[in-house]
Amino acid sequence: MNVSELDKKFDDNEEDVLDYFDTSRINMINEEPKRVNIDFPAWMVHSLDREARHIGVSRQAVIKMWPAKPQVLNSHLLPYM
């Protein structure tokens, strides 16, 4: 298959074009975790804990989820922000 045919399949949404690529050797850039220390005011820690109890996860999980899915957490988290 040439590039034009692959491009047409992608544009026409005919099929999953990823099947045409070798994904076994993909390396994600900046995938390794980095430790970050953050100081929060007490009221924010209480809000984080309340949200963690509400959705049934740890405080750390709430902090990790927030940048990725803020719309999921905003309904209950940090009412003062």
N, C-alpha and C positions, 0 to 999 in steps of 0.2 A: 504494500500500500504506500502510495506517495503522500507527501505532506498535504497536498490539496484535497485528496480524498479523506484524510484524517480530519482536516479542518472542516470539511463539509459535514462529516458525521457528527462532529462536535456541535457545529452551528445548528444542525437540523435536529439535534438531540435524538438521533436514531438509536444509539446504543452507548453503553459506557465505554468511552475511549480509553480509560485507564487499563483495560484489558490488553491494549497494544503496547504498554510500557512495562519495562522490567522494574518493579517496585521493591525487589528484594534487597537492593543495596542503597536505598534512600537513607540519607543522613540528615536529620533535622538540625538546623543551626541553633545554637544557644539552648539546647534541650536540657542540659544538666542543671539541676536545681541550685539556686543560690540562697544562702541564709541571709535574712534581713531582720534586724531588730528594730521594733517600732514601739515608741512610748505613746500610749493612749490615755486620755483623761478617764477618770473613774466612770463618769456617766456613759462614755462610749463603750467601755468594757461591759457595763451592765446591759446596754442595748445589744451588743454582740451576743452576750450570754442569753438574753431573752430570745433573740432570733434563732440561736442555735437550738434552744429547747423547742421553739415553735416548729422548726423543720426537722428536728431529730438528728442533729449532727453536732460535732464539736465546735468550739469557738474557732479553732484553727481552720476547720473546713469552711466556716462562714467567711473568714478573712481570705482564704484562697479562692473561693467561688466568686466573691464580689467583683473583682476586675473582669472576670470572664462573663458573668451573667448578672449585671447589676439590676436588671428589671425584675428578676426573680426575688431579689432580696429587698428592694426598695420599699415594698408595701409595708413591711414591718420594722425594718432596720433604721436606726438612727433618726428618730423623728425630729430632732433638732437641726438636722442638716438640710 
